[in-house]
Amino acid sequence: MTTTTADQSPADGPSPVAEAFARLPRVVDLLAARAEEHDRDATFPYQGIEAVHEAGLLTLTVGRRFGGPGGSLAEIVRVLAQLGRGDASVAVVTAFTLLQHAEQARSGGWPAAGYRRLLTESRRGPALVNTLRAEPGHPAGLPATVARRDGDGWLITGRKTYCTGAEALAWMAVTARTDEPVPRIGTFLVRGDSAGIEVDPTWDQLGLRASASHDVLLDGVRVPTDLALGLGGRENPAAGAEAALTRAWHDLALAAVYLGVARAAQDWLVRFLNQRTPANLTEPLAALPRYRTALGEIEALLIGAEELVGGLAPRVDLAEPDAVARTGPAQLLASRAAISAVQQAVSLTGNPGLSRRHPLERYLRDVLSGRVHFAPDEAVLDAAGRSALDRGPARA
């Protein structure tokens, strides 16, 4: 992990963020070269994650007070959009680790000793982190995963599902309820190599096949008391605002990944249109107005979505309440634009676009699978509608 200080000046040389951006194109090329193989075999892209780490991209959001670059959301959406062009699975796994470091930079939720350990591991190699919250078939409310007090620690038992990067996580932030008469819900920081953890390879989805989003089984996994977060029982006035910021970062960061996938699809489409000359034509498809217009529709969709995400991100960095409140609808619009763009590309290319010999069908599967990372459309739209009703009609 590259370190910097808050008062670093241009005279000190390029910033760690600038250096990471300079390495980004090579990383994207490396990811793209292996993406088809990992998708076909559903194998975890360890080499791709290593490349992301070596370029300094995996720790871009480590706060400056912890010796990191302190990357902003505006910078991260640019990085993730590019990684999404190379391999959506690598980009998603990277996104969740970046979001964990960003949250720590803002709120300092991890205990000092635990976070120092994570940073030490991050200097030695990729140290992936993710929150394990979802449970199979369990409705919203109290988690089924249980934390039982045991001496100077806790024993965690339960099953978590859709755990992106499961087989390679260095740390898991596991949500669980205590077995006390009045249960408390907390987050328990679990080492990925702890005794009692088993990864159940359940992930066999249409897209993001290399993301290893398997189930994780925890059977009496011991967690020290100081690695149990949020059990204090005191209401924190700042918790609501921080939760909203966390959601905003998540919405825009993941939306950027899928916009990157859509741009990769458009890149392939452009090459196809320039190279494809049907037997009944003397010029490639790119010479036909119908195809140029259709490509223009895709370009307009993506420009609008990118400007929306890119425009909101700096405002979220400033914690502007209006911007934070708009990231849910923004990600919905960006996701719809990305899906529509790739679907249109497939429609324009016909059989070649659906052939396993070409990456376009993978882009389609990946961009459709992005839905799993966001709230359902109806929930986002209902919240937006309620907000509009609460606000009332605008006054002249």
C-alpha positions as a Python dict, from the first residue, in 0.01 Angstrom:
ca = {
    (1, 'M'): (0, 0, 0),
    (2, 'T'): (142, 337, -102),
    (3, 'T'): (137, 601, 170),
    (4, 'T'): (105, 975, 156),
    (5, 'T'): (37, 1265, 386),
    (6, 'A'): (-239, 1523, 392),
    (7, 'D'): (5, 1806, 321),
    (8, 'Q'): (181, 1643, 26),
    (9, 'S'): (256, 1904, -240),
    (10, 'P'): (308, 1871, -616),
    (11, 'A'): (680, 1922, -555),
    (12, 'D'): (687, 1586, -377),
    (13, 'G'): (606, 1414, -706),
    (14, 'P'): (292, 1252, -844),
    (15, 'S'): (29, 1164, -585),
    (16, 'P'): (-42, 796, -516),
    (17, 'V'): (-382, 840, -678),
    (18, 'A'): (-224, 983, -995),
    (19, 'E'): (29, 699, -1002),
    (20, 'A'): (-250, 444, -968),
    (21, 'F'): (-443, 605, -1253),
    (22, 'A'): (-131, 588, -1470),
    (23, 'R'): (-111, 212, -1413),
    (24, 'L'): (-481, 158, -1474),
    (25, 'P'): (-477, 97, -1855),
    (26, 'R'): (-228, -187, -1824),
    (27, 'V'): (-432, -346, -1545),
    (28, 'V'): (-749, -326, -1755),
    (29, 'D'): (-572, -498, -2046),
    (30, 'L'): (-453, -777, -1814),
    (31, 'L'): (-804, -828, -1677),
    (32, 'A'): (-960, -836, -2022),
    (33, 'A'): (-708, -1096, -2141),
    (34, 'R'): (-815, -1345, -1871),
    (35, 'A'): (-1183, -1256, -1826),
    (36, 'E'): (-1321, -1511, -2072),
    (37, 'E'): (-1124, -1795, -1914),
    (38, 'H'): (-1243, -1716, -1561),
    (39, 'D'): (-1600, -1669, -1680),
    (40, 'R'): (-1599, -2003, -1864),
    (41, 'D'): (-1449, -2199, -1576),
    (42, 'A'): (-1607, -1993, -1293),
    (43, 'T'): (-1264, -1962, -1132),
    (44, 'F'): (-1163, -1679, -905),
    (45, 'P'): (-933, -1422, -1077),
    (46, 'Y'): (-647, -1425, -828),
    (47, 'Q'): (-400, -1293, -1086),
    (48, 'G'): (-634, -1003, -1170),
    (49, 'I'): (-678, -910, -805),
    (50, 'E'): (-300, -924, -764),
    (51, 'A'): (-260, -685, -1057),
    (52, 'V'): (-513, -445, -906),
    (53, 'H'): (-327, -459, -576),
    (54, 'E'): (18, -409, -727),
    (55, 'A'): (-108, -101, -910),
    (56, 'G'): (-215, 52, -578),
    (57, 'L'): (-581, 43, -677),
    (58, 'L'): (-709, -187, -403),
    (59, 'T'): (-623, 56, -122),
    (60, 'L'): (-703, 388, -291),
    (61, 'T'): (-965, 476, -30),
    (62, 'V'): (-748, 414, 276),
    (63, 'G'): (-773, 741, 470),
    (64, 'R'): (-483, 979, 486),
    (65, 'R'): (-485, 963, 865),
    (66, 'F'): (-404, 594, 824),
    (67, 'G'): (-121, 664, 578),
    (68, 'G'): (-327, 600, 264),
    (69, 'P'): (-406, 805, -48),
    (70, 'G'): (-753, 907, 74),
    (71, 'G'): (-915, 851, -267),
    (72, 'S'): (-1250, 1023, -315),
    (73, 'L'): (-1572, 876, -452),
    (74, 'A'): (-1526, 1090, -764),
    (75, 'E'): (-1191, 918, -822),
    (76, 'I'): (-1318, 572, -735),
    (77, 'V'): (-1605, 578, -984),
    (78, 'R'): (-1349, 652, -1256),
    (79, 'V'): (-1133, 359, -1147),
    (80, 'L'): (-1420, 114, -1119),
    (81, 'A'): (-1564, 211, -1457),
    (82, 'Q'): (-1229, 123, -1615),
    (83, 'L'): (-1194, -203, -1422),
    (84, 'G'): (-1548, -291, -1531),
    (85, 'R'): (-1430, -264, -1892),
    (86, 'G'): (-1170, -530, -1821),
    (87, 'D'): (-1349, -779, -1595),
    (88, 'A'): (-1672, -707, -1409),
    (89, 'S'): (-1600, -972, -1144),
    (90, 'V'): (-1265, -820, -1052),
    (91, 'A'): (-1421, -474, -1048),
    (92, 'V'): (-1701, -581, -812),
    (93, 'V'): (-1463, -757, -572),
    (94, 'T'): (-1239, -448, -575),
    (95, 'A'): (-1536, -219, -518),
    (96, 'F'): (-1639, -389, -193),
    (97, 'T'): (-1287, -362, -50),
    (98, 'L'): (-1263, 4, -151),
    (99, 'L'): (-1600, 73, 12),
    (100, 'Q'): (-1483, -84, 340),
    (101, 'H'): (-1171, 134, 351),
    (102, 'A'): (-1375, 443, 261),
    (103, 'E'): (-1621, 379, 542),
    (104, 'Q'): (-1334, 338, 786),
    (105, 'A'): (-1181, 665, 665),
    (106, 'R'): (-1510, 845, 731),
    (107, 'S'): (-1628, 689, 1057),
    (108, 'G'): (-1343, 483, 1202),
    (109, 'G'): (-1572, 194, 1293),
    (110, 'W'): (-1299, -69, 1307),
    (111, 'P'): (-1093, -85, 1628),
    (112, 'A'): (-746, 60, 1584),
    (113, 'A'): (-559, -268, 1635),
    (114, 'G'): (-781, -461, 1394),
    (115, 'Y'): (-751, -201, 1122),
    (116, 'R'): (-374, -178, 1164),
    (117, 'R'): (-363, -552, 1105),
    (118, 'L'): (-567, -516, 787),
    (119, 'L'): (-336, -240, 662),
    (120, 'T'): (-29, -450, 739),
    (121, 'E'): (-176, -736, 539),
    (122, 'S'): (-256, -491, 258),
    (123, 'R'): (112, -402, 230),
    (124, 'R'): (206, -767, 190),
    (125, 'G'): (-51, -851, -75),
    (126, 'P'): (-419, -823, -165),
    (127, 'A'): (-632, -812, 151),
    (128, 'L'): (-993, -834, 42),
    (129, 'V'): (-1277, -733, 273),
    (130, 'N'): (-1652, -757, 244),
    (131, 'T'): (-1964, -734, 458),
    (132, 'L'): (-2157, -1060, 492),
    (133, 'R'): (-2517, -962, 550),
    (134, 'A'): (-2753, -1161, 325),
    (135, 'E'): (-2895, -1493, 443),
    (136, 'P'): (-3068, -1760, 234),
    (137, 'G'): (-3445, -1741, 260),
    (138, 'H'): (-3433, -1514, 565),
    (139, 'P'): (-3666, -1211, 570),
    (140, 'A'): (-3558, -865, 677),
    (141, 'G'): (-3532, -815, 1052),
    (142, 'L'): (-3318, -1000, 1303),
    (143, 'P'): (-3039, -1201, 1136),
    (144, 'A'): (-3054, -1578, 1172),
    (145, 'T'): (-2679, -1578, 1232),
    (146, 'V'): (-2623, -1588, 1609),
    (147, 'A'): (-2341, -1458, 1830),
    (148, 'R'): (-2310, -1639, 2161),
    (149, 'R'): (-2100, -1496, 2444),
    (150, 'D'): (-1809, -1720, 2537),
    (151, 'G'): (-1560, -1596, 2791),
    (152, 'D'): (-1371, -1298, 2652),
    (153, 'G'): (-1522, -1326, 2306),
    (154, 'W'): (-1811, -1436, 2088),
    (155, 'L'): (-1888, -1755, 1895),
    (156, 'I'): (-2059, -1689, 1561),
    (157, 'T'): (-2281, -1950, 1397),
    (158, 'G'): (-2488, -1916, 1081),
    (159, 'R'): (-2490, -1912, 702),
    (160, 'K'): (-2440, -1609, 481),
    (161, 'T'): (-2515, -1603, 110),
    (162, 'Y'): (-2403, -1399, -192),
    (163, 'C'): (-2067, -1334, -25),
    (164, 'T'): (-1871, -1175, -310),
    (165, 'G'): (-1509, -1289, -314),
    (166, 'A'): (-1586, -1549, -46),
    (167, 'E'): (-1295, -1783, -110),
    (168, 'A'): (-1037, -1505, -108),
    (169, 'L'): (-1156, -1272, 170),
    (170, 'A'): (-896, -1178, 429),
    (171, 'W'): (-1166, -1030, 653),
    (172, 'M'): (-1542, -1076, 674),
    (173, 'A'): (-1765, -820, 847),
    (174, 'V'): (-2046, -1052, 957),
    (175, 'T'): (-2380, -919, 1079),
    (176, 'A'): (-2533, -1129, 1357),
    (177, 'R'): (-2770, -1106, 1652),
    (178, 'T'): (-2674, -1195, 2006),
    (179, 'D'): (-2851, -1480, 2186),
    (180, 'E'): (-2935, -1251, 2478),
    (181, 'P'): (-3296, -1225, 2607),
    (182, 'V'): (-3316, -892, 2426),
    (183, 'P'): (-3106, -954, 2114),
    (184, 'R'): (-2866, -692, 1985),
    (185, 'I'): (-2750, -673, 1625),
    (186, 'G'): (-2384, -608, 1557),
    (187, 'T'): (-2104, -655, 1307),
    (188, 'F'): (-1836, -907, 1394),
    (189, 'L'): (-1496, -880, 1224),
    (190, 'V'): (-1394, -1232, 1130),
    (191, 'R'): (-1062, -1342, 982),
    (192, 'G'): (-1118, -1529, 658),
    (193, 'D'): (-891, -1813, 771),
    (194, 'S'): (-1058, -1859, 1111),
    (195, 'A'): (-1138, -2207, 1237),
    (196, 'G'): (-1503, -2293, 1183),
    (197, 'I'): (-1541, -2117, 845),
    (198, 'E'): (-1640, -2314, 539),
    (199, 'V'): (-1705, -2175, 191),
    (200, 'D'): (-1992, -2357, 22),
    (201, 'P'): (-1946, -2315, -359),
    (202, 'T'): (-2307, -2232, -437),
    (203, 'W'): (-2243, -1950, -685),
    (204, 'D'): (-2335, -2077, -1033),
    (205, 'Q'): (-2501, -1775, -1187),
    (206, 'L'): (-2552, -1648, -1539),
    (207, 'G'): (-2307, -1359, -1494),
    (208, 'L'): (-2024, -1242, -1267),
    (209, 'R'): (-1920, -1604, -1269),
    (210, 'A'): (-1567, -1532, -1148),
    (211, 'S'): (-1679, -1330, -844),
    (212, 'A'): (-1694, -1635, -614),
    (213, 'S'): (-2009, -1502, -448),
    (214, 'H'): (-2057, -1826, -258),
    (215, 'D'): (-2225, -1906, 72),
    (216, 'V'): (-2015, -1887, 387),
    (217, 'L'): (-2091, -2120, 679),
    (218, 'L'): (-1978, -2017, 1025),
    (219, 'D'): (-1974, -2282, 1296),
    (220, 'G'): (-1872, -2146, 1634),
    (221, 'V'): (-1622, -1901, 1485),
    (222, 'R'): (-1447, -1716, 1767),
    (223, 'V'): (-1434, -1336, 1755),
    (224, 'P'): (-1259, -1131, 2026),
    (225, 'T'): (-1472, -879, 2213),
    (226, 'D'): (-1290, -581, 2062),
    (227, 'L'): (-1383, -699, 1710),
    (228, 'A'): (-1757, -689, 1784),
    (229, 'L'): (-1894, -358, 1654),
    (230, 'G'): (-2220, -176, 1714),
    (231, 'L'): (-2327, -359, 2030),
    (232, 'G'): (-2300, -59, 2262),
    (233, 'G'): (-2674, -5, 2268),
    (234, 'R'): (-2645, 374, 2258),
    (235, 'E'): (-2811, 564, 1980),
    (236, 'N'): (-2560, 756, 1773),
    (237, 'P'): (-2708, 1074, 1617),
    (238, 'A'): (-2453, 1056, 1336),
    (239, 'A'): (-2534, 695, 1250),
    (240, 'G'): (-2820, 785, 1016),
    (241, 'A'): (-2612, 1028, 814),
    (242, 'E'): (-2321, 782, 793),
    (243, 'A'): (-2552, 502, 680),
    (244, 'A'): (-2687, 728, 405),
    (245, 'L'): (-2332, 814, 294),
    (246, 'T'): (-2239, 445, 292),
    (247, 'R'): (-2537, 368, 69),
    (248, 'A'): (-2450, 659, -159),
    (249, 'W'): (-2091, 536, -207),
    (250, 'H'): (-2220, 185, -272),
    (251, 'D'): (-2480, 303, -525),
    (252, 'L'): (-2242, 510, -735),
    (253, 'A'): (-1940, 280, -708),
    (254, 'L'): (-2130, -27, -828),
    (255, 'A'): (-2317, 171, -1093),
    (256, 'A'): (-1977, 277, -1231),
    (257, 'V'): (-1873, -89, -1267),
    (258, 'Y'): (-2169, -168, -1491),
    (259, 'L'): (-2127, 146, -1695),
    (260, 'G'): (-1776, 19, -1758),
    (261, 'V'): (-1917, -313, -1875),
    (262, 'A'): (-2150, -127, -2112),
    (263, 'R'): (-1858, 73, -2252),
    (264, 'A'): (-1670, -252, -2316),
    (265, 'A'): (-1974, -378, -2506),
    (266, 'Q'): (-1985, -58, -2709),
    (267, 'D'): (-1613, -89, -2788),
    (268, 'W'): (-1670, -439, -2922),
    (269, 'L'): (-1973, -320, -3120),
    (270, 'V'): (-1771, -41, -3284),
    (271, 'R'): (-1505, -288, -3395),
    (272, 'F'): (-1774, -523, -3525),
    (273, 'L'): (-1950, -251, -3725),
    (274, 'N'): (-1621, -134, -3878),
    (275, 'Q'): (-1513, -487, -3975),
    (276, 'R'): (-1840, -654, -4074),
    (277, 'T'): (-1925, -632, -4445),
    (278, 'P'): (-2222, -855, -4536),
    (279, 'A'): (-2217, -1035, -4873),
    (280, 'N'): (-2482, -804, -5018),
    (281, 'L'): (-2288, -486, -4933),
    (282, 'T'): (-1965, -329, -5051),
    (283, 'E'): (-1905, -131, -4731),
    (284, 'P'): (-1896, -228, -4363),
    (285, 'L'): (-2206, -188, -4148),
    (286, 'A'): (-2058, 127, -3996),
    (287, 'A'): (-2124, 304, -4328),
    (288, 'L'): (-2500, 255, -4297),
    (289, 'P'): (-2697, 542, -4136),
    (290, 'R'): (-2923, 296, -3952),
    (291, 'Y'): (-2632, 146, -3764),
    (292, 'R'): (-2471, 483, -3692),
    (293, 'T'): (-2800, 611, -3550),
    (294, 'A'): (-2838, 302, -3332),
    (295, 'L'): (-2479, 343, -3210),
    (296, 'G'): (-2560, 707, -3138),
    (297, 'E'): (-2852, 595, -2919),
    (298, 'I'): (-2613, 380, -2715),
    (299, 'E'): (-2364, 664, -2689),
    (300, 'A'): (-2632, 905, -2570),
    (301, 'L'): (-2753, 658, -2306),
    (302, 'L'): (-2405, 610, -2166),
    (303, 'I'): (-2309, 977, -2175),
    (304, 'G'): (-2620, 1064, -1976),
    (305, 'A'): (-2558, 793, -1718),
    (306, 'E'): (-2187, 873, -1684),
    (307, 'E'): (-2256, 1244, -1640),
    (308, 'L'): (-2517, 1163, -1375),
    (309, 'V'): (-2289, 934, -1174),
    (310, 'G'): (-1979, 1149, -1231),
    (311, 'G'): (-2166, 1466, -1140),
    (312, 'L'): (-2314, 1332, -817),
    (313, 'A'): (-1993, 1171, -689),
    (314, 'P'): (-1804, 1496, -606),
    (315, 'R'): (-2114, 1628, -430),
    (316, 'V'): (-2139, 1309, -224),
    (317, 'D'): (-1773, 1362, -134),
    (318, 'L'): (-1888, 1695, 13),
    (319, 'A'): (-2172, 1512, 192),
    (320, 'E'): (-2435, 1735, 31),
    (321, 'P'): (-2768, 1598, 158),
    (322, 'D'): (-2948, 1651, -174),
    (323, 'A'): (-2679, 1460, -362),
    (324, 'V'): (-2671, 1176, -110),
    (325, 'A'): (-3050, 1141, -136),
    (326, 'R'): (-3035, 1116, -516),
    (327, 'T'): (-2790, 831, -552),
    (328, 'G'): (-3060, 561, -532),
    (329, 'P'): (-3251, 690, -835),
    (330, 'A'): (-2918, 771, -1003),
    (331, 'Q'): (-2794, 413, -981),
    (332, 'L'): (-3131, 288, -1105),
    (333, 'L'): (-3109, 511, -1413),
    (334, 'A'): (-2743, 423, -1469),
    (335, 'S'): (-2813, 51, -1437),
    (336, 'R'): (-3104, 72, -1679),
    (337, 'A'): (-2890, 266, -1925),
    (338, 'A'): (-2608, 11, -1903),
    (339, 'I'): (-2845, -283, -1953),
    (340, 'S'): (-3025, -112, -2240),
    (341, 'A'): (-2697, -23, -2411),
    (342, 'V'): (-2570, -380, -2404),
    (343, 'Q'): (-2904, -524, -2510),
    (344, 'Q'): (-2912, -287, -2806),
    (345, 'A'): (-2558, -389, -2900),
    (346, 'V'): (-2664, -755, -2899),
    (347, 'S'): (-2970, -673, -3106),
    (348, 'L'): (-2762, -491, -3366),
    (349, 'T'): (-2514, -776, -3410),
    (350, 'G'): (-2753, -1073, -3424),
    (351, 'N'): (-2596, -1417, -3401),
    (352, 'P'): (-2235, -1299, -3358),
    (353, 'G'): (-2336, -1100, -3050),
    (354, 'L'): (-2471, -1413, -2882),
    (355, 'S'): (-2181, -1637, -2977),
    (356, 'R'): (-1955, -1765, -2700),
    (357, 'R'): (-1666, -1687, -2934),
    (358, 'H'): (-1718, -1317, -2867),
    (359, 'P'): (-1731, -1127, -2535),
    (360, 'L'): (-2056, -941, -2603),
    (361, 'E'): (-2274, -1217, -2462),
    (362, 'R'): (-2060, -1214, -2144),
    (363, 'Y'): (-2106, -841, -2112),
    (364, 'L'): (-2481, -895, -2137),
    (365, 'R'): (-2478, -1162, -1866),
    (366, 'D'): (-2259, -950, -1638),
    (367, 'V'): (-2459, -631, -1675),
    (368, 'L'): (-2787, -814, -1609),
    (369, 'S'): (-2634, -970, -1296),
    (370, 'G'): (-2558, -626, -1157),
    (371, 'R'): (-2916, -612, -1028),
    (372, 'V'): (-2817, -827, -728),
    (373, 'H'): (-2610, -543, -583),
    (374, 'F'): (-2888, -286, -563),
    (375, 'A'): (-3220, -242, -390),
    (376, 'P'): (-3517, -361, -600),
    (377, 'D'): (-3638, -102, -850),
    (378, 'E'): (-3976, -76, -679),
    (379, 'A'): (-3810, 2, -344),
    (380, 'V'): (-3599, 279, -499),
    (381, 'L'): (-3895, 425, -685),
    (382, 'D'): (-4122, 406, -381),
    (383, 'A'): (-3865, 595, -174),
    (384, 'A'): (-3828, 855, -451),
    (385, 'G'): (-4206, 893, -469),
    (386, 'R'): (-4237, 936, -94),
    (387, 'S'): (-3964, 1200, -103),
    (388, 'A'): (-4147, 1389, -378),
    (389, 'L'): (-4472, 1377, -179),
    (390, 'D'): (-4301, 1499, 136),
    (391, 'R'): (-4137, 1781, -55),
    (392, 'G'): (-4465, 1890, -212),
    (393, 'P'): (-4511, 2098, -526),
    (394, 'A'): (-4248, 2356, -609),
    (395, 'R'): (-4345, 2717, -548),
    (396, 'A'): (-4303, 2976, -818),
}
